[in-house]
């Protein structure tokens, strides 16, 4: 970088491509550095059976976590314990991991 050239400056035929490539490279570098710092999701303790989840968190409510919809269902919901893309987890862990309570499916 002699003579005050910016790190992304190149000859005119490749200038547009190189400048865009350099911008994307810088953006990716920032994402790689910053993303791990912002991830607050806790690991979920997932269980196939409701009793296992209740033994893990006796003070908390057990919910059915639907991974496809990123929601969890309470025991009073129709979809509690149904479907192939879900498992039983503790409600507090599901909320802390970014899953939200389903507003649909009540009996």
Secondary structure, DSSP 8 states (H G I E B T S, - for coil): -GGG--TT---GGGHHHHHHHHHHHHHHHHHHHHHHHH--------BSSHHHHHHH-TTS-EEEEETTTTEEE-TTBTTTT-SSSEEEEEHHHHHHTT-EE-SS-B-
